[in-house]
């Protein structure tokens, strides 16, 4: 009985950890912001476009 209770607690802990990890990724890494910053970095590296 003790062993199954311990296993249950471990599963609950990792499930909660996984949920918080997913929420953190969604909050701190919005796709639009990452794309705009990546575009700025590419422009800085390549320099201005000759016309």
mmCIF file of the N, C-alpha and C atoms, coordinates in Angstrom:
data_MODEL
# 
_entry.id   MODEL 
# 
loop_
_atom_site.group_PDB 
_atom_site.id 
_atom_site.type_symbol 
_atom_site.label_atom_id 
_atom_site.label_alt_id 
_atom_site.label_comp_id 
_atom_site.label_asym_id 
_atom_site.label_entity_id 
_atom_site.label_seq_id 
_atom_site.pdbx_PDB_ins_code 
_atom_site.Cartn_x 
_atom_site.Cartn_y 
_atom_site.Cartn_z 
_atom_site.occupancy 
_atom_site.B_iso_or_equiv 
_atom_site.pdbx_formal_charge 
_atom_site.auth_seq_id 
_atom_site.auth_comp_id 
_atom_site.auth_asym_id 
_atom_site.auth_atom_id 
_atom_site.pdbx_PDB_model_num 
ATOM 1   N N  . UNK A 1 1  ? 0.821  -1.203 0.000   1.00 0.00 ? 1  UNK A N  1 
ATOM 2   C CA . UNK A 1 1  ? 0.000  0.000  0.000   1.00 0.00 ? 1  UNK A CA 1 
ATOM 3   C C  . UNK A 1 1  ? 0.860  1.260  0.000   1.00 0.00 ? 1  UNK A C  1 
ATOM 4   N N  . UNK A 1 2  ? 1.945  1.246  0.779   1.00 0.00 ? 2  UNK A N  1 
ATOM 5   C CA . UNK A 1 2  ? 2.809  2.415  0.825   1.00 0.00 ? 2  UNK A CA 1 
ATOM 6   C C  . UNK A 1 2  ? 3.447  2.694  -0.527  1.00 0.00 ? 2  UNK A C  1 
ATOM 7   N N  . UNK A 1 3  ? 3.819  1.634  -1.208  1.00 0.00 ? 3  UNK A N  1 
ATOM 8   C CA . UNK A 1 3  ? 4.497  1.805  -2.493  1.00 0.00 ? 3  UNK A CA 1 
ATOM 9   C C  . UNK A 1 3  ? 3.577  2.439  -3.529  1.00 0.00 ? 3  UNK A C  1 
ATOM 10  N N  . UNK A 1 4  ? 2.323  2.033  -3.577  1.00 0.00 ? 4  UNK A N  1 
ATOM 11  C CA . UNK A 1 4  ? 1.384  2.613  -4.547  1.00 0.00 ? 4  UNK A CA 1 
ATOM 12  C C  . UNK A 1 4  ? 1.072  4.066  -4.199  1.00 0.00 ? 4  UNK A C  1 
ATOM 13  N N  . UNK A 1 5  ? 1.047  4.401  -2.941  1.00 0.00 ? 5  UNK A N  1 
ATOM 14  C CA . UNK A 1 5  ? 0.806  5.783  -2.524  1.00 0.00 ? 5  UNK A CA 1 
ATOM 15  C C  . UNK A 1 5  ? 1.977  6.667  -2.947  1.00 0.00 ? 5  UNK A C  1 
ATOM 16  N N  . UNK A 1 6  ? 3.188  6.158  -2.784  1.00 0.00 ? 6  UNK A N  1 
ATOM 17  C CA . UNK A 1 6  ? 4.379  6.906  -3.176  1.00 0.00 ? 6  UNK A CA 1 
ATOM 18  C C  . UNK A 1 6  ? 4.406  7.103  -4.692  1.00 0.00 ? 6  UNK A C  1 
ATOM 19  N N  . UNK A 1 7  ? 4.069  6.073  -5.437  1.00 0.00 ? 7  UNK A N  1 
ATOM 20  C CA . UNK A 1 7  ? 4.027  6.171  -6.890  1.00 0.00 ? 7  UNK A CA 1 
ATOM 21  C C  . UNK A 1 7  ? 2.966  7.176  -7.327  1.00 0.00 ? 7  UNK A C  1 
ATOM 22  N N  . UNK A 1 8  ? 1.838  7.166  -6.674  1.00 0.00 ? 8  UNK A N  1 
ATOM 23  C CA . UNK A 1 8  ? 0.765  8.119  -6.980  1.00 0.00 ? 8  UNK A CA 1 
ATOM 24  C C  . UNK A 1 8  ? 1.233  9.559  -6.744  1.00 0.00 ? 8  UNK A C  1 
ATOM 25  N N  . UNK A 1 9  ? 1.913  9.802  -5.649  1.00 0.00 ? 9  UNK A N  1 
ATOM 26  C CA . UNK A 1 9  ? 2.417  11.146 -5.353  1.00 0.00 ? 9  UNK A CA 1 
ATOM 27  C C  . UNK A 1 9  ? 3.428  11.599 -6.401  1.00 0.00 ? 9  UNK A C  1 
ATOM 28  N N  . UNK A 1 10 ? 4.292  10.710 -6.829  1.00 0.00 ? 10 UNK A N  1 
ATOM 29  C CA . UNK A 1 10 ? 5.282  11.050 -7.850  1.00 0.00 ? 10 UNK A CA 1 
ATOM 30  C C  . UNK A 1 10 ? 4.586  11.395 -9.161  1.00 0.00 ? 10 UNK A C  1 
ATOM 31  N N  . UNK A 1 11 ? 3.597  10.611 -9.550  1.00 0.00 ? 11 UNK A N  1 
ATOM 32  C CA . UNK A 1 11 ? 2.862  10.890 -10.786 1.00 0.00 ? 11 UNK A CA 1 
ATOM 33  C C  . UNK A 1 11 ? 2.129  12.225 -10.723 1.00 0.00 ? 11 UNK A C  1 
ATOM 34  N N  . UNK A 1 12 ? 1.524  12.525 -9.612  1.00 0.00 ? 12 UNK A N  1 
ATOM 35  C CA . UNK A 1 12 ? 0.824  13.800 -9.446  1.00 0.00 ? 12 UNK A CA 1 
ATOM 36  C C  . UNK A 1 12 ? 1.824  14.958 -9.517  1.00 0.00 ? 12 UNK A C  1 
ATOM 37  N N  . UNK A 1 13 ? 2.960  14.807 -8.860  1.00 0.00 ? 13 UNK A N  1 
ATOM 38  C CA . UNK A 1 13 ? 3.979  15.857 -8.869  1.00 0.00 ? 13 UNK A CA 1 
ATOM 39  C C  . UNK A 1 13 ? 4.449  16.150 -10.291 1.00 0.00 ? 13 UNK A C  1 
ATOM 40  N N  . UNK A 1 14 ? 4.792  15.114 -11.053 1.00 0.00 ? 14 UNK A N  1 
ATOM 41  C CA . UNK A 1 14 ? 5.276  15.330 -12.410 1.00 0.00 ? 14 UNK A CA 1 
ATOM 42  C C  . UNK A 1 14 ? 4.176  15.842 -13.343 1.00 0.00 ? 14 UNK A C  1 
ATOM 43  N N  . UNK A 1 15 ? 2.941  15.460 -13.099 1.00 0.00 ? 15 UNK A N  1 
ATOM 44  C CA . UNK A 1 15 ? 1.837  15.982 -13.900 1.00 0.00 ? 15 UNK A CA 1 
ATOM 45  C C  . UNK A 1 15 ? 1.672  17.481 -13.678 1.00 0.00 ? 15 UNK A C  1 
ATOM 46  N N  . UNK A 1 16 ? 1.731  17.908 -12.437 1.00 0.00 ? 16 UNK A N  1 
ATOM 47  C CA . UNK A 1 16 ? 1.629  19.330 -12.124 1.00 0.00 ? 16 UNK A CA 1 
ATOM 48  C C  . UNK A 1 16 ? 2.819  20.087 -12.700 1.00 0.00 ? 16 UNK A C  1 
ATOM 49  N N  . UNK A 1 17 ? 4.000  19.517 -12.595 1.00 0.00 ? 17 UNK A N  1 
ATOM 50  C CA . UNK A 1 17 ? 5.197  20.145 -13.149 1.00 0.00 ? 17 UNK A CA 1 
ATOM 51  C C  . UNK A 1 17 ? 5.077  20.318 -14.652 1.00 0.00 ? 17 UNK A C  1 
ATOM 52  N N  . UNK A 1 18 ? 4.557  19.316 -15.328 1.00 0.00 ? 18 UNK A N  1 
ATOM 53  C CA . UNK A 1 18 ? 4.379  19.386 -16.779 1.00 0.00 ? 18 UNK A CA 1 
ATOM 54  C C  . UNK A 1 18 ? 3.380  20.482 -17.157 1.00 0.00 ? 18 UNK A C  1 
ATOM 55  N N  . UNK A 1 19 ? 2.306  20.596 -16.420 1.00 0.00 ? 19 UNK A N  1 
ATOM 56  C CA . UNK A 1 19 ? 1.303  21.627 -16.695 1.00 0.00 ? 19 UNK A CA 1 
ATOM 57  C C  . UNK A 1 19 ? 1.910  23.019 -16.530 1.00 0.00 ? 19 UNK A C  1 
ATOM 58  N N  . UNK A 1 20 ? 2.653  23.238 -15.449 1.00 0.00 ? 20 UNK A N  1 
ATOM 59  C CA . UNK A 1 20 ? 3.279  24.545 -15.242 1.00 0.00 ? 20 UNK A CA 1 
ATOM 60  C C  . UNK A 1 20 ? 4.324  24.838 -16.302 1.00 0.00 ? 20 UNK A C  1 
ATOM 61  N N  . UNK A 1 21 ? 5.050  23.838 -16.757 1.00 0.00 ? 21 UNK A N  1 
ATOM 62  C CA . UNK A 1 21 ? 6.060  24.036 -17.794 1.00 0.00 ? 21 UNK A CA 1 
ATOM 63  C C  . UNK A 1 21 ? 5.398  24.477 -19.095 1.00 0.00 ? 21 UNK A C  1 
ATOM 64  N N  . UNK A 1 22 ? 4.294  23.894 -19.448 1.00 0.00 ? 22 UNK A N  1 
ATOM 65  C CA . UNK A 1 22 ? 3.596  24.280 -20.676 1.00 0.00 ? 22 UNK A CA 1 
ATOM 66  C C  . UNK A 1 22 ? 3.058  25.696 -20.586 1.00 0.00 ? 22 UNK A C  1 
ATOM 67  N N  . UNK A 1 23 ? 2.515  26.071 -19.455 1.00 0.00 ? 23 UNK A N  1 
ATOM 68  C CA . UNK A 1 23 ? 1.991  27.419 -19.268 1.00 0.00 ? 23 UNK A CA 1 
ATOM 69  C C  . UNK A 1 23 ? 3.113  28.432 -19.349 1.00 0.00 ? 23 UNK A C  1 
ATOM 70  N N  . UNK A 1 24 ? 4.255  28.137 -18.758 1.00 0.00 ? 24 UNK A N  1 
ATOM 71  C CA . UNK A 1 24 ? 5.393  29.048 -18.774 1.00 0.00 ? 24 UNK A CA 1 
ATOM 72  C C  . UNK A 1 24 ? 5.881  29.267 -20.196 1.00 0.00 ? 24 UNK A C  1 
ATOM 73  N N  . UNK A 1 25 ? 5.963  28.232 -20.990 1.00 0.00 ? 25 UNK A N  1 
ATOM 74  C CA . UNK A 1 25 ? 6.411  28.365 -22.375 1.00 0.00 ? 25 UNK A CA 1 
ATOM 75  C C  . UNK A 1 25 ? 5.443  29.247 -23.152 1.00 0.00 ? 25 UNK A C  1 
ATOM 76  N N  . UNK A 1 26 ? 4.162  29.083 -22.952 1.00 0.00 ? 26 UNK A N  1 
ATOM 77  C CA . UNK A 1 26 ? 3.176  29.880 -23.671 1.00 0.00 ? 26 UNK A CA 1 
ATOM 78  C C  . UNK A 1 26 ? 3.219  31.348 -23.244 1.00 0.00 ? 26 UNK A C  1 
ATOM 79  N N  . UNK A 1 27 ? 3.537  31.615 -22.012 1.00 0.00 ? 27 UNK A N  1 
ATOM 80  C CA . UNK A 1 27 ? 3.565  32.992 -21.536 1.00 0.00 ? 27 UNK A CA 1 
ATOM 81  C C  . UNK A 1 27 ? 4.825  33.706 -22.007 1.00 0.00 ? 27 UNK A C  1 
ATOM 82  N N  . UNK A 1 28 ? 5.963  33.069 -21.897 1.00 0.00 ? 28 UNK A N  1 
ATOM 83  C CA . UNK A 1 28 ? 7.222  33.744 -22.148 1.00 0.00 ? 28 UNK A CA 1 
ATOM 84  C C  . UNK A 1 28 ? 7.698  33.676 -23.590 1.00 0.00 ? 28 UNK A C  1 
ATOM 85  N N  . UNK A 1 29 ? 7.126  32.863 -24.439 1.00 0.00 ? 29 UNK A N  1 
ATOM 86  C CA . UNK A 1 29 ? 7.575  32.731 -25.804 1.00 0.00 ? 29 UNK A CA 1 
ATOM 87  C C  . UNK A 1 29 ? 6.417  32.839 -26.796 1.00 0.00 ? 29 UNK A C  1 
ATOM 88  N N  . UNK A 1 30 ? 5.779  34.006 -26.882 1.00 0.00 ? 30 UNK A N  1 
ATOM 89  C CA . UNK A 1 30 ? 4.722  34.154 -27.883 1.00 0.00 ? 30 UNK A CA 1 
ATOM 90  C C  . UNK A 1 30 ? 5.326  34.159 -29.286 1.00 0.00 ? 30 UNK A C  1 
ATOM 91  N N  . UNK A 1 31 ? 4.696  33.495 -30.208 1.00 0.00 ? 31 UNK A N  1 
ATOM 92  C CA . UNK A 1 31 ? 5.248  33.277 -31.548 1.00 0.00 ? 31 UNK A CA 1 
ATOM 93  C C  . UNK A 1 31 ? 5.465  34.585 -32.303 1.00 0.00 ? 31 UNK A C  1 
ATOM 94  N N  . UNK A 1 32 ? 4.542  35.510 -32.221 1.00 0.00 ? 32 UNK A N  1 
ATOM 95  C CA . UNK A 1 32 ? 4.675  36.764 -32.976 1.00 0.00 ? 32 UNK A CA 1 
ATOM 96  C C  . UNK A 1 32 ? 5.902  37.549 -32.532 1.00 0.00 ? 32 UNK A C  1 
ATOM 97  N N  . UNK A 1 33 ? 6.127  37.615 -31.258 1.00 0.00 ? 33 UNK A N  1 
ATOM 98  C CA . UNK A 1 33 ? 7.278  38.363 -30.744 1.00 0.00 ? 33 UNK A CA 1 
ATOM 99  C C  . UNK A 1 33 ? 8.583  37.709 -31.171 1.00 0.00 ? 33 UNK A C  1 
ATOM 100 N N  . UNK A 1 34 ? 8.640  36.394 -31.105 1.00 0.00 ? 34 UNK A N  1 
ATOM 101 C CA . UNK A 1 34 ? 9.852  35.682 -31.508 1.00 0.00 ? 34 UNK A CA 1 
ATOM 102 C C  . UNK A 1 34 ? 10.139 35.910 -32.985 1.00 0.00 ? 34 UNK A C  1 
ATOM 103 N N  . UNK A 1 35 ? 9.124  35.875 -33.818 1.00 0.00 ? 35 UNK A N  1 
ATOM 104 C CA . UNK A 1 35 ? 9.318  36.094 -35.256 1.00 0.00 ? 35 UNK A CA 1 
ATOM 105 C C  . UNK A 1 35 ? 9.797  37.512 -35.548 1.00 0.00 ? 35 UNK A C  1 
ATOM 106 N N  . UNK A 1 36 ? 9.237  38.502 -34.862 1.00 0.00 ? 36 UNK A N  1 
ATOM 107 C CA . UNK A 1 36 ? 9.655  39.883 -35.119 1.00 0.00 ? 36 UNK A CA 1 
ATOM 108 C C  . UNK A 1 36 ? 11.087 40.119 -34.667 1.00 0.00 ? 36 UNK A C  1 
ATOM 109 N N  . UNK A 1 37 ? 11.450 39.566 -33.537 1.00 0.00 ? 37 UNK A N  1 
ATOM 110 C CA . UNK A 1 37 ? 12.829 39.720 -33.053 1.00 0.00 ? 37 UNK A CA 1 
ATOM 111 C C  . UNK A 1 37 ? 13.791 38.978 -33.966 1.00 0.00 ? 37 UNK A C  1 
ATOM 112 N N  . UNK A 1 38 ? 13.411 37.812 -34.436 1.00 0.00 ? 38 UNK A N  1 
ATOM 113 C CA . UNK A 1 38 ? 14.270 37.065 -35.368 1.00 0.00 ? 38 UNK A CA 1 
ATOM 114 C C  . UNK A 1 38 ? 14.473 37.859 -36.653 1.00 0.00 ? 38 UNK A C  1 
ATOM 115 N N  . UNK A 1 39 ? 13.430 38.519 -37.151 1.00 0.00 ? 39 UNK A N  1 
ATOM 116 C CA . UNK A 1 39 ? 13.556 39.346 -38.342 1.00 0.00 ? 39 UNK A CA 1 
ATOM 117 C C  . UNK A 1 39 ? 14.508 40.512 -38.130 1.00 0.00 ? 39 UNK A C  1 
ATOM 118 N N  . UNK A 1 40 ? 14.446 41.124 -36.955 1.00 0.00 ? 40 UNK A N  1 
ATOM 119 C CA . UNK A 1 40 ? 15.351 42.226 -36.651 1.00 0.00 ? 40 UNK A CA 1 
ATOM 120 C C  . UNK A 1 40 ? 16.799 41.752 -36.600 1.00 0.00 ? 40 UNK A C  1 
ATOM 121 N N  . UNK A 1 41 ? 17.027 40.584 -36.033 1.00 0.00 ? 41 UNK A N  1 
ATOM 122 C CA . UNK A 1 41 ? 18.387 40.045 -35.950 1.00 0.00 ? 41 UNK A CA 1 
ATOM 123 C C  . UNK A 1 41 ? 18.927 39.765 -37.342 1.00 0.00 ? 41 UNK A C  1 
ATOM 124 N N  . UNK A 1 42 ? 18.102 39.195 -38.204 1.00 0.00 ? 42 UNK A N  1 
ATOM 125 C CA . UNK A 1 42 ? 18.531 38.914 -39.578 1.00 0.00 ? 42 UNK A CA 1 
ATOM 126 C C  . UNK A 1 42 ? 18.873 40.214 -40.300 1.00 0.00 ? 42 UNK A C  1 
ATOM 127 N N  . UNK A 1 43 ? 18.053 41.248 -40.122 1.00 0.00 ? 43 UNK A N  1 
ATOM 128 C CA . UNK A 1 43 ? 18.333 42.531 -40.759 1.00 0.00 ? 43 UNK A CA 1 
ATOM 129 C C  . UNK A 1 43 ? 19.633 43.136 -40.256 1.00 0.00 ? 43 UNK A C  1 
ATOM 130 N N  . UNK A 1 44 ? 19.901 43.011 -38.957 1.00 0.00 ? 44 UNK A N  1 
ATOM 131 C CA . UNK A 1 44 ? 21.154 43.530 -38.402 1.00 0.00 ? 44 UNK A CA 1 
ATOM 132 C C  . UNK A 1 44 ? 22.360 42.822 -38.983 1.00 0.00 ? 44 UNK A C  1 
ATOM 133 N N  . UNK A 1 45 ? 22.251 41.522 -39.180 1.00 0.00 ? 45 UNK A N  1 
ATOM 134 C CA . UNK A 1 45 ? 23.379 40.750 -39.698 1.00 0.00 ? 45 UNK A CA 1 
ATOM 135 C C  . UNK A 1 45 ? 23.605 41.030 -41.175 1.00 0.00 ? 45 UNK A C  1 
ATOM 136 N N  . UNK A 1 46 ? 22.535 41.056 -41.951 1.00 0.00 ? 46 UNK A N  1 
ATOM 137 C CA . UNK A 1 46 ? 22.665 41.251 -43.402 1.00 0.00 ? 46 UNK A CA 1 
ATOM 138 C C  . UNK A 1 46 ? 22.940 42.699 -43.787 1.00 0.00 ? 46 UNK A C  1 
ATOM 139 N N  . UNK A 1 47 ? 22.526 43.630 -42.968 1.00 0.00 ? 47 UNK A N  1 
ATOM 140 C CA . UNK A 1 47 ? 22.691 45.050 -43.295 1.00 0.00 ? 47 UNK A CA 1 
ATOM 141 C C  . UNK A 1 47 ? 21.526 45.557 -44.102 1.00 0.00 ? 47 UNK A C  1 
ATOM 142 N N  . UNK A 1 48 ? 21.566 46.841 -44.463 1.00 0.00 ? 48 UNK A N  1 
ATOM 143 C CA . UNK A 1 48 ? 20.441 47.418 -45.219 1.00 0.00 ? 48 UNK A CA 1 
ATOM 144 C C  . UNK A 1 48 ? 20.395 46.867 -46.636 1.00 0.00 ? 48 UNK A C  1 
ATOM 145 N N  . UNK A 1 49 ? 19.189 46.776 -47.172 1.00 0.00 ? 49 UNK A N  1 
ATOM 146 C CA . UNK A 1 49 ? 18.993 46.280 -48.538 1.00 0.00 ? 49 UNK A CA 1 
ATOM 147 C C  . UNK A 1 49 ? 19.355 47.374 -49.550 1.00 0.00 ? 49 UNK A C  1 
ATOM 148 N N  . UNK A 1 50 ? 20.216 47.099 -50.534 1.00 0.00 ? 50 UNK A N  1 
ATOM 149 C CA . UNK A 1 50 ? 20.510 48.094 -51.563 1.00 0.00 ? 50 UNK A CA 1 
ATOM 150 C C  . UNK A 1 50 ? 19.321 48.225 -52.528 1.00 0.00 ? 50 UNK A C  1 
ATOM 151 N N  . UNK A 1 51 ? 19.012 49.413 -52.895 1.00 0.00 ? 51 UNK A N  1 
ATOM 152 C CA . UNK A 1 51 ? 17.857 49.630 -53.773 1.00 0.00 ? 51 UNK A CA 1 
ATOM 153 C C  . UNK A 1 51 ? 18.267 49.985 -55.185 1.00 0.00 ? 51 UNK A C  1 
# 
